[in-house]
Each structure stands twice: as C-alpha cells, then as structure tokens.
C-alpha cells in the first residue's frame, strides 16, 4: 500500500468512528479547569477561538498541531517521568528501553525522542532552551545522521515540578529556533497558588521500583503577592525485566537499576498585574546502570556464552579446535554477540552519573494582550560521568597467542572447555560465586569515575512585546555562552587536568501577529542565528580558534483562519538552519574530501480542525520537510579508485508525516481519543553521486526503504478515560504496524497502559498503574551491530501508591 492510500484509509477509518458517535473533545484531556499564572481557567475558557489550548506560552504560536498535558492529567494518571507522560501524544516516539542512563548517560546509545520521525527536537523549560551548543553528548560530529540536540528528557526535571507540557509538532513558532524542524517539547513549571497546600506521594511496585515525593506551595504576604513552590523527590528501581521478542521468554536486564533525586524551588513576586519576578532553581542527580542491550535469550546459556566469548576474544577454530581465524564481533558475524555486554552492567556494575544545577531569574516588566516583556538571566551546570568496566580474558589481552601457545595443534573438547573456564569470563546467568571470583580476580567492580564532562551554560535574554493596532509584535534576543569541560584525575598525584570547548551564540527573532480580521491571523517573522567558532583550551590554558563561525537569517510565516465557531485551519512555512557540531567542520573523509556544510532546508505544516458537534472533534496535521543539506553517511562510488566508500555528505532529505486525531465524549463520564500517525523519510543523492545499489540493511536495493525500516511505519493510538465522582481510570492503547523484519522481532506491537485513581477522602488518593499490561515483547529502536531485539522495551510493570494532601 503506498503512502497516499494509507493516508486515505486512515482518514476514512477515523472519520467513520467520529461520525458514528456524536462527541466533543480535545486530545488535550483533563481541561475541565487548570491554573494559568495562579488564575483558575474554567473549562469553557481553555481554548481560544481557533481551537488552540491556552497556556502561559501560547501567545508565541499561530496555529500548529499542539498537544498540552495538564497538571490535572499528570496527577490523575500518575506519570512517573516526562517520557511516560509524553508518549501518549500521537507521533512521538522514544528510544529508551527501560533504563535511564543510555550509553554512559552521555552519548545517547538508546535514549532519544523524535516527533513525526524527526529527531531535531528542541527541549524547553518555561520557553528557554536547555541544550548546550558545545555539547558532545550525542557525538563530536553528525556523520551518523543524528540530529538530536543532546538533551536527555528524563534528566531535565522531576514530575512534581511540572505544571504543563506542551508538545508542538513541526516548526510552528518562531521563538523556538531555526533548528526545531521536528518540534518542541516545552515544560512549564509550577507556581504556587493562593492557598497553602502540601502533598506526600509514595508508590512501590515491580522490580523494587519506588517513588517518593513531597511538595509544599502557597502564597505569603498580606496581599498574597509572594508565591512559592518547593518539592523534593527520590525515584529508584532495581533491574528491569523484559520479554524477549525472539523466543518469547521473560528476561532480566542485569545492571539496569537506577536511583535519582531532585529538588525544585520556585519563588514568584507579583508586583502588580503587569510586573513580576520569578526565581527558579532545579537540582537533579542520578546514578544509572549501564547494560547497553538486553540479552538475547536464544543464546543466553552457558554453552552458547562460551562459544560467543571465545570467538569474540580468541578467534575461530577448525574441527580439531585449532585456531585458524581472527575474532568475530557484531551480531551478524557472531550471533548473540551483544550478550557479552551482560558483564558490564550485571557483573562489574558499570554505571553513569549526572548532576544538574539550574537557575533561572526572570523579571517581567510589562504584560500586554497576553504577551510578556521581560529580561532573563540563567545558568546551567550539568555534570556527566561514567565508568564502563569489563574483562573477557583473564590477562586483559593476548588471548589468541595464549591459546596458540597452549594448543598449537588443537585441543580436544575437554581441554577446550577447561581452558575457557580458566581464562575467559564465566556465564553471567550461571554460577554467581564463580562470577564474583572472576570480577575479584580482574580488579573488582567499576570504581568511581576518574573523568567526567561538565557542560555549563550562562546567558541573558531580553524580550519586548507591544500591541500596535491589529499588530502584536514580539522581539527577543538571547546571548548564550556554552562550555564543555573534559576533566580527568591524574592517578599519579591526584591532580585534575581540564580542557574545554567554548561556543557563543546569539539567537534573536522578531514576529508580528497580525489580526487581519476576527477570523484570520498572519504571523510573519525573521529569526537570526549567530554561532561563533569553537574555541578549544588545552590543559595548559592555550586557546585555539577553530571553525564554526556561522550565521543565518531565516524567514517564517504562519497563519490560521477560523471558518466558523466549529472549524479552523493553519498553514506555516519556515526556512531551516541547523549548525554543525565541532567535528563536522573538519570532516573530510570518504570520497569527496570536503568539509560538511550547515544543514539547511524548508519545512511546511498544514492542519484542519473541525468540531462535528458539541461532543466530537477531528483534526488533521501534515508536515513536509525538504532539506537541501542534510547530513548522512552514504556508500558512494569513488570513480578514481573504483571502490564504494562510506562517506559523510550533505545529502537531500525529503520527510513527510501525517497525523489524524478524533475525540469523542460519550457522556459526562467517558471520553475517547483516537489517532493515526504515519511518516516517510527519503534520502537522495545529489547530482554526480553514484550510490552503491546493494546498500542497505540486509542488502536492501532501495536506500529509502532502508531508512524507513528503522521505525514502525504506522502508529495507531486509543486513549480511553472514565471519570465518575471519586473514580478515574484510563487505558492507553498504542498499536505499531509496518515494522520491518530487518529491525524488529515482529511486524506489529500492541502495547496497553492502564491506571486507576480513587479518592478515598478529599485529601487521600489511592492509585494503581500498569504499564505494558499484556507484557508485550516489542522494541522502538534498532542497532545493526547488536542485532534485532537487542533494544527490547520493559515488560509489565505494576505500581501501587498513595497520595496525601495537607
């Protein structure tokens, strides 16, 4: 079935559901009432006339596909972290197989987010970007095509601190930057209300998973103009369990335990209706296990372990057990190879650590027509450290030479197994005493890190907003100085050496929201992006000026039109500009031997919303990103040598995505939201390039199909909720189809999450959460080195808890 037919089929299906049941609804559930800058917003005021959900940040937007998760929804569904909350939004996909750290907690081996198939996603807190332009969290370059800004969403802040979450698909607002082509996730923090309220929330469940949080908020002063919010939390978990998609059994991801602590403080002083001061402090730290990949249960036994570790460490044997070939690594050459990673997390206790200290001080000196004029200063100090330890051979290196010396003419099976037992790491799932002895003989478990990264941002932002007739004008400029320190402790004398990379940036924009008529708004804007060259300072204090001095002005135009009280549409276009990472500016490998260029292109968004009745609404969103300079590593024919060479290039990228949502309110108690998402990404060679015709995963002859095989083609979602007095329950259904057998253990996955919330008294609430209700075996990402199924998502997890208000 081709792309257009799929769109038509999905649209027909959801429209049929909608017409068959008369309904209202917004996909933003729990909009019966919420706070907006300490003002209670009633249900009939939560949407503007175009159907957009109103938030503290909504004046930046003009139309667009925006979903809002409110504090009420967070408390009723008891989301444990930001990922858990946002995954219910159609078109959002995460790569986080059940543990927090990813690879070292610094490079996103398995942890990232995409919106409608695009990882160019910007993370904000109260409208402020939290990425670091000097960071190397993803990698020092973009050769692999990774577009992420390098923010681990679950490390940003804790859920107690979150008032609302805006998820904006596509580049729908000029303030968020020229590189936000995938979209924006904006976390709006909590502000104390007029009444003094405290909460204690305790929960426990599967895998020794525990969550403790306490908060207290309110106001002070005779005029109640001071507002405060304070929270503290501790979250922890033992080793995650999963269901293997190949053999169907249940396994444990050894070494995936984690513990995180957080403290948040926000103070607000309202001087009058137009002026206020906000001081926000965020602390979060954690220690996460480092399991890398889930074991493949098909090969997770002592016999296969010995075979795999011998091939990977020593080499290949002939029929007489004589060494005749080199080592075999990777899943294709040595099936089950990634099972060896079990030593890192389970046996040696490899781990990652992070610590965040964030401060944001904002003085708003004027409010006009929903717009803020303010000055903001901020500081981010983020530390990331890791310790990955493993040893496959008793002496560290030289396993092949040792085996040859012991058995130059081969060995019988008994001699071979005895040599393996004495020289190679034992099976982690077998004799635990033998495993402990091995770890002790090879230097013990992973010790505290002797090296780490410090990412520091300091900046200032000035914004001025003014209404002039039918024009709402906002101008803003932000100066940011980012530093990425690499620090190391010298084992000889205990001193610390440090090198760092600096990059300064200026991001500015001016937009004019023109109220052409009562039914039509047009918002043109210009964005200015200026990035200074990277500066590298060595341990002796010598500074070297690198490359990267780049700037661009990118135009934007968005518009929305209301046909009548029940329907509206939006349309947007923006120029895309994404600067390179440090290593890209000197990358001259491969065929062409020329440096890469900044990513550039165009993005369009289009959408229609329609209330079919006072109980039913539907919405359609389409976006198209056409990149003229998108970085990818492709196999290109070198005419000078006659060989195919893997080359990092600025290729052409053509990405399309489509969402349709339908919402239905059956009665005062039952609501249903349905959605369908589809995306397609095509990579094209520029003129004069010849691609390897056999390139691709599993030798696919179509490069475009190969790219799209790395994610499910279709995502269907149903979100059903029931509320009646003291009882609230919700069921979230996610159905992924069209998964390629190259990358996934099944071509479709059905995943259910369920929660129950019951008010025992007006101050006491009991709840139950079950994620992956049916214990489905599924994955959301693929790594060709580790093989199919190596990134299995968590199995069924049950949490029970109690929340008390005082």
ChimeraX attribute file (.defattr): number of C-alpha atoms within 10 A of each C-alpha:
attribute: neighborCount
match mode: 1-to-1
recipient: residues
	/A:1	6
	/A:2	6
	/A:3	14
	/A:4	8
	/A:5	10
	/A:6	13
	/A:7	18
	/A:8	10
	/A:9	12
	/A:10	19
	/A:11	18
	/A:12	12
	/A:13	12
	/A:14	19
	/A:15	17
	/A:16	12
	/A:17	14
	/A:18	24
	/A:19	16
	/A:20	9
	/A:21	16
	/A:22	19
	/A:23	23
	/A:24	23
	/A:25	23
	/A:26	27
	/A:27	27
	/A:28	18
	/A:29	19
	/A:30	19
	/A:31	23
	/A:32	12
	/A:33	15
	/A:34	20
	/A:35	20
	/A:36	17
	/A:37	13
	/A:38	13
	/A:39	10
	/A:40	12
	/A:41	18
	/A:42	13
	/A:43	12
	/A:44	10
	/A:45	14
	/A:46	19
	/A:47	16
	/A:48	11
	/A:49	17
	/A:50	23
	/A:51	19
	/A:52	22
	/A:53	19
	/A:54	15
	/A:55	20
	/A:56	16
	/A:57	15
	/A:58	17
	/A:59	16
	/A:60	19
	/A:61	19
	/A:62	25
	/A:63	28
	/A:64	26
	/A:65	24
	/A:66	21
	/A:67	21
	/A:68	26
	/A:69	23
	/A:70	22
	/A:71	24
	/A:72	18
	/A:73	18
	/A:74	22
	/A:75	14
	/A:76	19
	/A:77	22
	/A:78	24
	/A:79	17
	/A:80	19
	/A:81	18
	/A:82	19
	/A:83	19
	/A:84	15
	/A:85	17
	/A:86	21
	/A:87	15
	/A:88	18
	/A:89	19
	/A:90	25
	/A:91	25
	/A:92	22
	/A:93	24
	/A:94	19
	/A:95	20
	/A:96	23
	/A:97	26
	/A:98	22
	/A:99	24
	/A:100	26
	/A:101	32
	/A:102	27
	/A:103	23
	/A:104	25
	/A:105	26
	/A:106	26
	/A:107	17
	/A:108	21
	/A:109	17
	/A:110	24
	/A:111	25
	/A:112	23
	/A:113	25
	/A:114	18
	/A:115	25
	/A:116	25
	/A:117	23
	/A:118	26
	/A:119	23
	/A:120	22
	/A:121	26
	/A:122	26
	/A:123	24
	/A:124	21
	/A:125	17
	/A:126	15
	/A:127	17
	/A:128	19
	/A:129	15
	/A:130	18
	/A:131	19
	/A:132	23
	/A:133	26
	/A:134	24
	/A:135	26
	/A:136	20
	/A:137	22
	/A:138	21
	/A:139	17
	/A:140	15
	/A:141	17
	/A:142	23
	/A:143	22
	/A:144	13
	/A:145	16
	/A:146	17
	/A:147	21
	/A:148	22
	/A:149	22
	/A:150	26
	/A:151	23
	/A:152	22
	/A:153	18
	/A:154	17
	/A:155	20
	/A:156	20
	/A:157	24
	/A:158	25
	/A:159	23
	/A:160	27
	/A:161	25
	/A:162	20
	/A:163	20
	/A:164	25
	/A:165	24
	/A:166	22
	/A:167	21
	/A:168	23
	/A:169	28
	/A:170	32
	/A:171	32
	/A:172	32
	/A:173	28
	/A:174	26
	/A:175	24
	/A:176	24
	/A:177	22
	/A:178	27
	/A:179	21
	/A:180	27
	/A:181	30
	/A:182	26
	/A:183	27
	/A:184	26
	/A:185	23
	/A:186	22
	/A:187	24
	/A:188	22
	/A:189	20
	/A:190	25
	/A:191	26
	/A:192	22
	/A:193	22
	/A:194	17
	/A:195	12
	/A:196	15
	/A:197	15
	/A:198	16
	/A:199	17
	/A:200	18
	/A:201	20
	/A:202	17
	/A:203	21
	/A:204	19
	/A:205	17
	/A:206	17
	/A:207	17
	/A:208	13
	/A:209	20
	/A:210	19
	/A:211	19
	/A:212	17
	/A:213	21
	/A:214	19
	/A:215	20
	/A:216	18
	/A:217	22
	/A:218	18
	/A:219	22
	/A:220	16
	/A:221	8
	/A:222	7
	/A:223	8
	/A:224	14
	/A:225	15
	/A:226	20
	/A:227	23
	/A:228	23
	/A:229	25
	/A:230	21
	/A:231	22
	/A:232	20
	/A:233	22
	/A:234	19
	/A:235	20
	/A:236	19
	/A:237	20
	/A:238	19
	/A:239	22
	/A:240	26
	/A:241	23
	/A:242	27
	/A:243	23
	/A:244	28
	/A:245	22
	/A:246	16
	/A:247	13
	/A:248	13
	/A:249	13
	/A:250	14
	/A:251	18
	/A:252	20
	/A:253	26
	/A:254	26
	/A:255	25
	/A:256	29
	/A:257	27
	/A:258	23
	/A:259	19
	/A:260	21
	/A:261	19
	/A:262	23
	/A:263	22
	/A:264	22
	/A:265	21
	/A:266	23
	/A:267	19
	/A:268	21
	/A:269	18
	/A:270	16
	/A:271	13
	/A:272	10
	/A:273	8
	/A:274	13
	/A:275	16
	/A:276	19
	/A:277	18
	/A:278	18
	/A:279	18
	/A:280	20
	/A:281	18
	/A:282	20
	/A:283	20
	/A:284	22
	/A:285	22
	/A:286	22
	/A:287	21
	/A:288	29
	/A:289	32
	/A:290	33
	/A:291	29
	/A:292	27
	/A:293	27
	/A:294	29
	/A:295	27
	/A:296	26
	/A:297	19
	/A:298	14
	/A:299	17
	/A:300	19
	/A:301	15
	/A:302	15
	/A:303	11
	/A:304	17
	/A:305	21
	/A:306	18
	/A:307	17
	/A:308	23
	/A:309	26
	/A:310	23
	/A:311	20
	/A:312	20
	/A:313	20
	/A:314	25
	/A:315	20
	/A:316	18
	/A:317	16
	/A:318	10
	/A:319	9
	/A:320	11
	/A:321	17
	/A:322	19
	/A:323	21
	/A:324	11
	/A:325	13
	/A:326	14
	/A:327	15
	/A:328	20
	/A:329	20
	/A:330	15
	/A:331	18
	/A:332	13
	/A:333	13
	/A:334	17
	/A:335	18
	/A:336	25
	/A:337	26
	/A:338	21
	/A:339	27
	/A:340	21
	/A:341	20
	/A:342	25
	/A:343	25
	/A:344	24
	/A:345	27
	/A:346	23
	/A:347	25
	/A:348	27
	/A:349	25
	/A:350	26
	/A:351	30
	/A:352	25
	/A:353	24
	/A:354	23
	/A:355	19
	/A:356	21
	/A:357	16
	/A:358	21
	/A:359	17
	/A:360	21
	/A:361	19
	/A:362	19
	/A:363	19
	/A:364	21
	/A:365	17
	/A:366	17
	/A:367	17
	/A:368	12
	/A:369	10
	/A:370	13
	/A:371	21
	/A:372	22
	/A:373	20
	/A:374	20
	/A:375	19
	/A:376	19
	/A:377	18
	/A:378	19
	/A:379	19
	/A:380	21
	/A:381	16
	/A:382	20
	/A:383	19
	/A:384	22
	/A:385	21
	/A:386	27
	/A:387	22
	/A:388	20
	/A:389	19
	/A:390	23
	/A:391	18
	/A:392	21
	/A:393	20
	/A:394	16
	/A:395	13
	/A:396	13
	/A:397	13
	/A:398	12
	/A:399	19
	/A:400	19
	/A:401	13
	/A:402	14
	/A:403	20
	/A:404	15
	/A:405	10
	/A:406	13
	/A:407	17
	/A:408	13
	/A:409	11
	/A:410	19
	/A:411	19
	/A:412	12
	/A:413	11
	/A:414	8
	/A:415	14
	/A:416	15
	/A:417	15
	/A:418	11
	/A:419	15
	/A:420	17
	/A:421	14
	/A:422	12
	/A:423	19
	/A:424	22
	/A:425	25
	/A:426	24
	/A:427	24
	/A:428	22
	/A:429	17
	/A:430	12
	/A:431	11
	/A:432	13
	/A:433	9
	/A:434	15
	/A:435	20
	/A:436	17
	/A:437	12
	/A:438	22
	/A:439	21
	/A:440	12
	/A:441	11
	/A:442	18
	/A:443	13
	/A:444	16
	/A:445	20
	/A:446	19
	/A:447	15
	/A:448	13
	/A:449	16
	/A:450	15
	/A:451	17
	/A:452	21
	/A:453	23
	/A:454	20
	/A:455	26
	/A:456	22
	/A:457	24
	/A:458	19
	/A:459	18
	/A:460	18
	/A:461	19
	/A:462	18
	/A:463	20
	/A:464	19
	/A:465	22
	/A:466	18
	/A:467	16
	/A:468	10
	/A:469	8
	/A:470	13
	/A:471	17
	/A:472	20
	/A:473	18
	/A:474	22
	/A:475	19
	/A:476	19
	/A:477	20
	/A:478	19
	/A:479	17
	/A:480	22
	/A:481	19
	/A:482	23
	/A:483	24
	/A:484	24
	/A:485	21
	/A:486	18
	/A:487	18
	/A:488	17
	/A:489	15
	/A:490	12
	/A:491	9
	/A:492	6
	/A:493	7
	/A:494	10
	/A:495	9
	/A:496	13
	/A:497	14
	/A:498	17
	/A:499	18
	/A:500	20
	/A:501	24
	/A:502	23
	/A:503	23
	/A:504	21
	/A:505	20
	/A:506	18
	/A:507	20
	/A:508	23
	/A:509	23
	/A:510	19
	/A:511	24
	/A:512	22
	/A:513	23
	/A:514	19
	/A:515	16
	/A:516	12
	/A:517	11
	/A:518	9
	/A:519	15
	/A:520	17
	/A:521	23
	/A:522	22
	/A:523	24
	/A:524	20
	/A:525	22
	/A:526	20
	/A:527	24
	/A:528	18
	/A:529	22
	/A:530	17
	/A:531	18
	/A:532	18
	/A:533	17
	/A:534	23
	/A:535	20
	/A:536	19
	/A:537	17
	/A:538	15
	/A:539	13
	/A:540	9
	/A:541	11
	/A:542	9
	/A:543	15
	/A:544	12
	/A:545	13
	/A:546	15
	/A:547	15
	/A:548	22
	/A:549	14
	/A:550	14
	/A:551	17
	/A:552	17
	/A:553	16
	/A:554	20
	/A:555	18
	/A:556	23
	/A:557	22
	/A:558	26
	/A:559	23
	/A:560	22
	/A:561	22
	/A:562	20
	/A:563	13
	/A:564	11
	/A:565	12
	/A:566	16
	/A:567	19
	/A:568	23
	/A:569	22
	/A:570	24
	/A:571	22
	/A:572	25
	/A:573	22
	/A:574	27
	/A:575	24
	/A:576	26
	/A:577	24
	/A:578	21
	/A:579	21
	/A:580	20
	/A:581	20
	/A:582	24
	/A:583	17
	/A:584	21
	/A:585	18
	/A:586	15
	/A:587	18
	/A:588	15
	/A:589	15
	/A:590	19
	/A:591	21
	/A:592	14
	/A:593	13
	/A:594	14
	/A:595	16
	/A:596	21
	/A:597	17
	/A:598	19
	/A:599	20
	/A:600	22
	/A:601	19
	/A:602	18
	/A:603	23
	/A:604	21
	/A:605	25
	/A:606	22
	/A:607	21
	/A:608	21
	/A:609	23
	/A:610	19
	/A:611	22
	/A:612	18
	/A:613	16
	/A:614	13
	/A:615	19
	/A:616	23
	/A:617	27
	/A:618	27
	/A:619	22
	/A:620	19
	/A:621	22
	/A:622	23
	/A:623	25
	/A:624	21
	/A:625	25
	/A:626	20
	/A:627	22
	/A:628	18
	/A:629	21
	/A:630	24
	/A:631	27
	/A:632	19
	/A:633	17
	/A:634	27
	/A:635	23
	/A:636	23
	/A:637	20
	/A:638	17
	/A:639	11
	/A:640	7
	/A:641	9
	/A:642	8
	/A:643	13
	/A:644	18
	/A:645	19
	/A:646	17
	/A:647	21
	/A:648	27
	/A:649	30
	/A:650	25
	/A:651	20
	/A:652	21
	/A:653	21
	/A:654	19
	/A:655	19
	/A:656	22
	/A:657	23
	/A:658	22
	/A:659	24
	/A:660	25
	/A:661	25
	/A:662	30
	/A:663	31
	/A:664	28
	/A:665	22
	/A:666	16
	/A:667	12
	/A:668	9
	/A:669	13
	/A:670	16
	/A:671	23
	/A:672	24
	/A:673	24
	/A:674	21
	/A:675	25
	/A:676	25
	/A:677	24
	/A:678	23
	/A:679	24
	/A:680	21
	/A:681	20
	/A:682	16
	/A:683	21
	/A:684	18
	/A:685	15
	/A:686	13
	/A:687	7
	/A:688	6
	/A:689	16
	/A:690	15
	/A:691	18
	/A:692	18
	/A:693	14
	/A:694	13
	/A:695	17
	/A:696	19
	/A:697	17
	/A:698	12
	/A:699	12
	/A:700	14
	/A:701	14
	/A:702	14
	/A:703	21
	/A:704	17
	/A:705	17
	/A:706	21
	/A:707	15
	/A:708	19
	/A:709	21
	/A:710	20
	/A:711	22
	/A:712	25
	/A:713	20
	/A:714	20
	/A:715	22
	/A:716	21
	/A:717	23
	/A:718	21
	/A:719	22
	/A:720	19
	/A:721	21
	/A:722	16
	/A:723	15
	/A:724	11
	/A:725	8
	/A:726	12
	/A:727	17
	/A:728	19
	/A:729	20
	/A:730	21
	/A:731	20
	/A:732	21
	/A:733	20
	/A:734	22
	/A:735	16
	/A:736	23
	/A:737	17
	/A:738	17
	/A:739	22
	/A:740	19
	/A:741	13
	/A:742	20
	/A:743	25
	/A:744	28
	/A:745	21
	/A:746	20
	/A:747	16
	/A:748	18
	/A:749	21
	/A:750	17
	/A:751	20
	/A:752	21
	/A:753	19
	/A:754	20
	/A:755	22
	/A:756	20
	/A:757	22
	/A:758	19
	/A:759	17
	/A:760	12
	/A:761	10
	/A:762	9
	/A:763	11
	/A:764	16
	/A:765	19
	/A:766	19
	/A:767	21
	/A:768	20
	/A:769	23
	/A:770	19
	/A:771	20
	/A:772	22
	/A:773	18
	/A:774	13
	/A:775	19
	/A:776	21
	/A:777	26
	/A:778	28
	/A:779	26
	/A:780	22
	/A:781	24
	/A:782	21
	/A:783	16
	/A:784	15
	/A:785	14
	/A:786	25
	/A:787	21
	/A:788	22
	/A:789	26
	/A:790	28
	/A:791	27
	/A:792	29
	/A:793	27
	/A:794	26
	/A:795	24
	/A:796	21
	/A:797	19
	/A:798	18
	/A:799	21
	/A:800	17
	/A:801	19
	/A:802	18
	/A:803	20
	/A:804	17
	/A:805	15
	/A:806	10
